[in-house]
């Protein structure tokens, strides 16, 4: 016998609309450009934050952002083949370095020219 009633439970895959989001952008001469991120598995994704302080805590105080509703953000990323949207991510990684890292090199070794 099941103790739980699933008749009124929403499908967990059906997400509620995110509403107004603060979307990270890069500032270019022509205007703001939407920043696109990657998931740990390499899938390109759009990112939005429900509050400005969450964006600042995750990406830093100097990160410019524009307010967009979820539908507008999805409309901007759809032509790029991006259908994933992550709201309020709490973990980000630094950009990948083009400088090779060697196993014998200590983690705090100064950067040297190649």
VEXLO-694591 format. One record per residue: x, y, z of N, C-alpha, C, O, CB in turn; residue number from 1. Coordinates in nm, 2 decimals, m for minus. Glycine has a CB too. Example, Ala and Ser with C-alpha at 12.3 -4.5 7.8 and 13.67 -1.06 7.14 Angstrom:
BEGIN
PT     nc1     nc2     nc3    cac1    cac2    cac3     cc1     cc2     cc3     oc1     oc2     oc3    cbc1    cbc2    cbc3  resi
PT    1.32   m0.57    0.78    1.23   m0.45    0.78    1.32   m0.33    0.78    1.42   m0.33    0.85    1.13   m0.45    0.90     1
PT    1.28   m0.22    0.71    1.37   m0.11    0.71    1.29    0.00    0.79    1.34    0.11    0.80    1.41   m0.06    0.57     2
END
This chain:
BEGIN
PT     nc1     nc2     nc3    cac1    cac2    cac3     cc1     cc2     cc3     oc1     oc2     oc3    cbc1    cbc2    cbc3  resi
PT    0.08   m0.12    0.00    0.00    0.00    0.00    0.09    0.12    0.00    0.19    0.13    0.08   m0.10    0.00    0.12     1
PT    0.06    0.22   m0.08    0.13    0.34   m0.09    0.08    0.45    0.01   m0.04    0.47    0.02    0.13    0.40   m0.24     2
PT    0.17    0.51    0.08    0.14    0.61    0.18    0.12    0.75    0.12    0.07    0.84    0.19    0.24    0.61    0.29     3
PT    0.17    0.77    0.00    0.17    0.90   m0.06    0.07    0.91   m0.17    0.04    0.82   m0.25    0.31    0.94   m0.11     4
PT    0.00    1.03   m0.18   m0.09    1.06   m0.29   m0.02    1.14   m0.40    0.03    1.25   m0.37   m0.22    1.13   m0.24     5
PT   m0.01    1.08   m0.52    0.06    1.15   m0.63   m0.03    1.23   m0.72    0.01    1.29   m0.82    0.15    1.05   m0.71     6
PT   m0.16    1.22   m0.69   m0.26    1.28   m0.79   m0.24    1.43   m0.80   m0.25    1.49   m0.91   m0.40    1.26   m0.74     7
PT   m0.20    1.51   m0.69   m0.19    1.65   m0.70   m0.04    1.70   m0.72   m0.02    1.82   m0.74   m0.25    1.71   m0.59     8
PT    0.05    1.60   m0.71    0.19    1.64   m0.72    0.23    1.68   m0.86    0.20    1.61   m0.96    0.29    1.53   m0.67     9
PT    0.29    1.80   m0.88    0.33    1.84   m1.01    0.45    1.75   m1.06    0.53    1.70   m0.98    0.37    1.99   m1.01    10
PT    0.46    1.74   m1.19    0.57    1.67   m1.25    0.70    1.75   m1.22    0.71    1.87   m1.25    0.55    1.65   m1.40    11
PT    0.80    1.68   m1.16    0.92    1.76   m1.13    1.00    1.82   m1.25    1.08    1.91   m1.24    1.02    1.67   m1.05    12
PT    0.97    1.76   m1.37    1.03    1.81   m1.49    0.96    1.94   m1.54    1.02    2.01   m1.62    1.03    1.71   m1.60    13
PT    0.84    1.97   m1.49    0.77    2.09   m1.53    0.81    2.20   m1.44    0.76    2.21   m1.32    0.62    2.06   m1.53    14
PT    0.90    2.29   m1.49    0.95    2.40   m1.41    0.85    2.52   m1.42    0.79    2.54   m1.52    1.09    2.44   m1.45    15
PT    0.84    2.59   m1.31    0.76    2.71   m1.31    0.84    2.82   m1.38    0.96    2.82   m1.38    0.72    2.76   m1.16    16
PT    0.78    2.91   m1.45    0.85    3.02   m1.52    0.94    3.10   m1.42    0.90    3.12   m1.30    0.75    3.12   m1.59    17
PT    1.06    3.13   m1.46    1.15    3.20   m1.37    1.12    3.34   m1.35    1.16    3.40   m1.25    1.29    3.19   m1.43    18
PT    1.05    3.41   m1.43    1.02    3.55   m1.42    1.13    3.64   m1.46    1.21    3.60   m1.55    0.98    3.58   m1.27    19
PT    1.15    3.75   m1.39    1.26    3.84   m1.42    1.39    3.79   m1.38    1.41    3.75   m1.26    1.24    3.98   m1.36    20
PT    1.49    3.78   m1.47    1.63    3.73   m1.43    1.73    3.84   m1.46    1.72    3.92   m1.55    1.65    3.61   m1.52    21
PT    1.84    3.83   m1.38    1.96    3.92   m1.41    2.05    3.83   m1.48    2.10    3.73   m1.43    2.02    3.97   m1.27    22
PT    2.08    3.87   m1.61    2.15    3.78   m1.70    2.29    3.84   m1.72    2.30    3.96   m1.76    2.08    3.77   m1.84    23
PT    2.40    3.76   m1.70    2.53    3.81   m1.72    2.56    3.85   m1.86    2.52    3.77   m1.95    2.64    3.71   m1.67    24
PT    2.63    3.96   m1.88    2.67    4.00   m2.02    2.81    4.05   m2.02    2.87    4.08   m1.91    2.57    4.11   m2.07    25
PT    2.87    4.06   m2.14    3.00    4.13   m2.16    2.97    4.26   m2.22    2.87    4.27   m2.30    3.09    4.04   m2.25    26
PT    3.04    4.36   m2.19    3.02    4.49   m2.25    3.11    4.51   m2.37    3.24    4.50   m2.36    3.05    4.60   m2.14    27
PT    3.05    4.53   m2.48    3.13    4.55   m2.61    3.09    4.68   m2.66    3.00    4.75   m2.61    3.09    4.44   m2.71    28
PT    3.17    4.73   m2.76    3.14    4.86   m2.82    3.00    4.88   m2.88    2.94    4.98   m2.87    3.25    4.89   m2.94    29
PT    2.95    4.77   m2.94    2.81    4.77   m2.99    2.70    4.76   m2.89    2.59    4.78   m2.92    2.80    4.66   m3.10    30
PT    2.74    4.72   m2.76    2.64    4.71   m2.66    2.67    4.58   m2.58    2.77    4.51   m2.61    2.50    4.71   m2.72    31
PT    2.57    4.54   m2.49    2.59    4.42   m2.41    2.58    4.30   m2.50    2.50    4.29   m2.59    2.50    4.42   m2.30    32
PT    2.66    4.20   m2.47    2.66    4.07   m2.54    2.63    3.96   m2.43    2.70    3.95   m2.33    2.79    4.04   m2.61    33
PT    2.54    3.88   m2.46    2.50    3.77   m2.36    2.61    3.67   m2.34    2.68    3.63   m2.44    2.38    3.69   m2.42    34
PT    2.64    3.64   m2.21    2.74    3.54   m2.18    2.68    3.41   m2.18    2.57    3.39   m2.13    2.81    3.57   m2.04    35
PT    2.75    3.31   m2.24    2.70    3.17   m2.25    2.80    3.09   m2.17    2.92    3.11   m2.18    2.69    3.12   m2.40    36
PT    2.75    3.00   m2.09    2.83    2.92   m2.00    2.82    2.77   m2.04    2.74    2.74   m2.13    2.78    2.93   m1.85    37
PT    2.90    2.68   m1.98    2.89    2.54   m2.01    2.87    2.47   m1.88    2.91    2.50   m1.77    3.03    2.49   m2.07    38
PT    2.79    2.36   m1.89    2.77    2.27   m1.78    2.90    2.19   m1.76    2.99    2.19   m1.84    2.65    2.18   m1.80    39
PT    2.91    2.12   m1.64    3.03    2.03   m1.62    3.05    1.93   m1.73    3.16    1.88   m1.76    3.02    1.96   m1.49    40
PT    2.94    1.89   m1.81    2.96    1.80   m1.91    2.98    1.86   m2.05    2.99    1.79   m2.15    2.83    1.71   m1.92    41
PT    3.00    2.00   m2.05    3.03    2.07   m2.17    2.91    2.12   m2.25    2.93    2.17   m2.36    3.11    1.98   m2.26    42
PT    2.79    2.10   m2.20    2.67    2.15   m2.27    2.66    2.30   m2.26    2.66    2.35   m2.14    2.54    2.08   m2.22    43
PT    2.64    2.37   m2.37    2.62    2.52   m2.36    2.49    2.55   m2.29    2.39    2.49   m2.32    2.63    2.59   m2.50    44
PT    2.49    2.65   m2.21    2.37    2.69   m2.13    2.36    2.84   m2.11    2.46    2.90   m2.09    2.36    2.61   m2.00    45
PT    2.24    2.89   m2.10    2.22    3.03   m2.06    2.21    3.03   m1.91    2.16    2.93   m1.85    2.09    3.09   m2.13    46
PT    2.24    3.14   m1.85    2.24    3.15   m1.70    2.17    3.28   m1.67    2.19    3.38   m1.73    2.38    3.14   m1.64    47
PT    2.08    3.27   m1.57    2.01    3.38   m1.51    2.00    3.37   m1.36    2.01    3.26   m1.30    1.87    3.40   m1.57    48
PT    1.99    3.49   m1.30    1.99    3.49   m1.15    1.86    3.56   m1.11    1.82    3.67   m1.17    2.11    3.56   m1.09    49
PT    1.79    3.51   m1.01    1.66    3.57   m0.97    1.68    3.70   m0.89    1.59    3.78   m0.88    1.59    3.47   m0.89    50
PT    1.80    3.71   m0.83    1.83    3.84   m0.76    1.98    3.88   m0.79    2.06    3.80   m0.82    1.82    3.81   m0.60    51
PT    1.99    4.01   m0.79    2.12    4.07   m0.82    2.23    4.03   m0.73    2.35    4.00   m0.77    2.12    4.22   m0.83    52
PT    2.20    4.01   m0.60    2.30    3.97   m0.50    2.35    3.83   m0.52    2.46    3.80   m0.49    2.24    3.99   m0.36    53
PT    2.26    3.74   m0.58    2.31    3.61   m0.61    2.41    3.61   m0.72    2.50    3.53   m0.72    2.19    3.52   m0.64    54
PT    2.38    3.69   m0.82    2.48    3.71   m0.93    2.61    3.76   m0.88    2.71    3.71   m0.92    2.42    3.80   m1.04    55
PT    2.61    3.86   m0.80    2.73    3.92   m0.74    2.81    3.81   m0.66    2.93    3.80   m0.67    2.70    4.04   m0.65    56
PT    2.74    3.73   m0.58    2.80    3.63   m0.50    2.87    3.52   m0.58    2.97    3.47   m0.54    2.70    3.57   m0.40    57
PT    2.81    3.49   m0.70    2.86    3.39   m0.78    2.97    3.43   m0.88    3.07    3.37   m0.90    2.75    3.32   m0.86    58
PT    2.94    3.55   m0.94    3.03    3.59   m1.05    3.12    3.72   m1.02    3.20    3.76   m1.09    2.95    3.62   m1.17    59
PT    3.09    3.78   m0.90    3.17    3.89   m0.86    3.10    4.02   m0.88    3.01    4.03   m0.96    3.30    3.89   m0.93    60
PT    3.15    4.12   m0.81    3.08    4.25   m0.81    3.09    4.33   m0.94    3.01    4.41   m0.98    3.13    4.34   m0.70    61
PT    3.20    4.30   m1.02    3.22    4.37   m1.14    3.15    4.31   m1.26    3.16    4.36   m1.37    3.36    4.37   m1.17    62
PT    3.07    4.20   m1.24    3.00    4.14   m1.35    2.88    4.22   m1.40    2.78    4.23   m1.32    2.95    4.00   m1.31    63
PT    2.88    4.28   m1.52    2.76    4.35   m1.57    2.65    4.25   m1.60    2.67    4.14   m1.64    2.80    4.43   m1.69    64
PT    2.53    4.30   m1.59    2.41    4.21   m1.61    2.30    4.30   m1.66    2.29    4.42   m1.64    2.37    4.14   m1.49    65
PT    2.20    4.24   m1.74    2.08    4.31   m1.78    1.96    4.23   m1.73    1.97    4.10   m1.72    2.08    4.32   m1.94    66
PT    1.85    4.30   m1.70    1.73    4.22   m1.66    1.66    4.17   m1.79    1.63    4.25   m1.88    1.64    4.31   m1.58    67
PT    1.62    4.05   m1.79    1.54    3.99   m1.89    1.44    3.89   m1.83    1.47    3.83   m1.73    1.63    3.92   m2.00    68
PT    1.33    3.88   m1.89    1.23    3.77   m1.85    1.28    3.64   m1.92    1.35    3.64   m2.02    1.09    3.81   m1.89    69
PT    1.24    3.53   m1.86    1.28    3.40   m1.91    1.25    3.38   m2.06    1.34    3.33   m2.13    1.22    3.29   m1.83    70
PT    1.13    3.42   m2.10    1.10    3.40   m2.24    1.19    3.48   m2.34    1.23    3.43   m2.44    0.95    3.45   m2.27    71
PT    1.23    3.60   m2.30    1.32    3.68   m2.38    1.46    3.61   m2.39    1.53    3.61   m2.49    1.34    3.82   m2.33    72
PT    1.51    3.56   m2.27    1.64    3.49   m2.27    1.64    3.37   m2.36    1.73    3.34   m2.43    1.68    3.46   m2.12    73
PT    1.53    3.29   m2.35    1.52    3.17   m2.43    1.51    3.21   m2.58    1.57    3.14   m2.66    1.39    3.09   m2.39    74
PT    1.44    3.32   m2.61    1.44    3.36   m2.75    1.57    3.40   m2.81    1.60    3.38   m2.92    1.34    3.48   m2.77    75
PT    1.66    3.46   m2.72    1.79    3.50   m2.76    1.88    3.38   m2.78    1.97    3.38   m2.87    1.85    3.60   m2.66    76
PT    1.87    3.28   m2.70    1.96    3.17   m2.71    1.91    3.05   m2.80    1.99    2.97   m2.84    1.98    3.11   m2.57    77
PT    1.79    3.05   m2.84    1.74    2.95   m2.93    1.81    2.95   m3.06    1.84    2.84   m3.11    1.59    2.97   m2.95    78
PT    1.83    3.06   m3.13    1.90    3.06   m3.26    2.05    3.01   m3.25    2.11    2.96   m3.35    1.90    3.20   m3.32    79
PT    2.10    3.01   m3.13    2.24    2.96   m3.10    2.24    2.81   m3.07    2.34    2.75   m3.05    2.30    3.03   m2.99    80
PT    2.12    2.75   m3.07    2.11    2.60   m3.04    2.12    2.57   m2.89    2.14    2.46   m2.86    2.22    2.53   m3.11    81
PT    2.09    2.67   m2.81    2.10    2.65   m2.67    1.95    2.65   m2.61    1.88    2.74   m2.62    2.18    2.77   m2.60    82
PT    1.92    2.53   m2.56    1.78    2.52   m2.50    1.78    2.49   m2.35    1.68    2.47   m2.30    1.71    2.40   m2.57    83
PT    1.90    2.50   m2.29    1.91    2.48   m2.15    1.93    2.61   m2.08    2.00    2.70   m2.12    2.03    2.39   m2.11    84
PT    1.85    2.63   m1.97    1.86    2.75   m1.89    1.89    2.71   m1.74    1.81    2.63   m1.69    1.74    2.84   m1.90    85
PT    1.99    2.76   m1.68    2.02    2.74   m1.54    1.99    2.86   m1.46    2.05    2.97   m1.50    2.17    2.69   m1.52    86
PT    1.91    2.85   m1.36    1.87    2.97   m1.28    1.94    2.95   m1.14    1.93    2.85   m1.08    1.72    2.98   m1.27    87
PT    2.00    3.06   m1.10    2.07    3.07   m0.97    2.18    2.96   m0.95    2.17    2.89   m0.85    1.97    3.06   m0.86    88
PT    2.27    2.94   m1.04    2.38    2.85   m1.02    2.46    2.90   m0.90    2.48    3.02   m0.88    2.47    2.83   m1.14    89
PT    2.52    2.81   m0.82    2.60    2.85   m0.71    2.74    2.82   m0.72    2.82    2.85   m0.64    2.54    2.79   m0.58    90
PT    2.77    2.74   m0.83    2.91    2.70   m0.85    2.96    2.74   m0.99    2.89    2.71   m1.09    2.92    2.55   m0.83    91
PT    3.07    2.81   m1.00    3.13    2.84   m1.12    3.28    2.81   m1.12    3.34    2.80   m1.01    3.11    2.99   m1.16    92
PT    3.34    2.78   m1.23    3.48    2.76   m1.23    3.55    2.87   m1.31    3.49    2.94   m1.39    3.51    2.62   m1.30    93
PT    3.68    2.89   m1.28    3.75    2.99   m1.35    3.77    2.95   m1.50    3.75    2.83   m1.54    3.89    3.01   m1.29    94
PT    3.79    3.05   m1.58    3.81    3.02   m1.73    3.94    2.93   m1.74    4.03    2.93   m1.66    3.83    3.15   m1.80    95
PT    3.93    2.85   m1.85    4.04    2.75   m1.87    4.16    2.83   m1.92    4.15    2.92   m2.00    4.00    2.65   m1.98    96
PT    4.28    2.80   m1.86    4.40    2.87   m1.89    4.46    2.80   m2.02    4.45    2.68   m2.04    4.50    2.86   m1.77    97
PT    4.53    2.88   m2.10    4.60    2.83   m2.22    4.74    2.80   m2.18    4.81    2.74   m2.27    4.59    2.94   m2.33    98
PT    4.78    2.83   m2.06    4.92    2.80   m2.02    4.92    2.65   m1.97    4.84    2.61   m1.89    4.97    2.89   m1.91    99
PT    5.02    2.57   m2.02    5.03    2.43   m1.98    5.07    2.42   m1.83    5.14    2.51   m1.78    5.13    2.35   m2.06   100
PT    5.01    2.33   m1.76    5.04    2.31   m1.62    5.12    2.17   m1.61    5.07    2.07   m1.66    4.91    2.31   m1.53   101
PT    5.23    2.17   m1.54    5.31    2.06   m1.53    5.29    2.00   m1.39    5.28    2.07   m1.29    5.46    2.09   m1.56   102
PT    5.30    1.87   m1.37    5.28    1.80   m1.25    5.38    1.84   m1.14    5.35    1.85   m1.02    5.28    1.65   m1.27   103
PT    5.50    1.86   m1.18    5.61    1.90   m1.09    5.60    2.04   m1.04    5.67    2.08   m0.95    5.74    1.87   m1.15   104
PT    5.52    2.12   m1.11    5.51    2.26   m1.08    5.41    2.29   m0.96    5.30    2.24   m0.96    5.45    2.34   m1.20   105
PT    5.46    2.36   m0.85    5.37    2.38   m0.74    5.25    2.47   m0.78    5.26    2.55   m0.87    5.45    2.45   m0.62   106
PT    5.14    2.45   m0.71    5.02    2.52   m0.74    5.04    2.68   m0.73    4.97    2.75   m0.81    4.91    2.48   m0.66   107
PT    5.13    2.72   m0.64    5.14    2.87   m0.63    5.26    2.92   m0.70    5.31    3.03   m0.67    5.16    2.90   m0.48   108
PT    5.32    2.84   m0.80    5.43    2.89   m0.88    5.39    3.01   m0.96    5.28    3.02   m1.01    5.49    2.77   m0.97   109
PT    5.48    3.11   m0.98    5.45    3.22   m1.06    5.43    3.19   m1.20    5.49    3.09   m1.25    5.56    3.33   m1.04   110
PT    5.35    3.26   m1.27    5.33    3.24   m1.42    5.46    3.29   m1.49    5.51    3.40   m1.46    5.21    3.32   m1.47   111
PT    5.51    3.21   m1.58    5.63    3.25   m1.66    5.60    3.24   m1.80    5.51    3.17   m1.85    5.75    3.15   m1.62   112
PT    5.67    3.33   m1.88    5.65    3.34   m2.02    5.70    3.21   m2.09    5.80    3.16   m2.04    5.71    3.46   m2.08   113
PT    5.63    3.17   m2.19    5.68    3.05   m2.27    5.75    3.09   m2.39    5.80    3.00   m2.46    5.56    2.96   m2.30   114
END
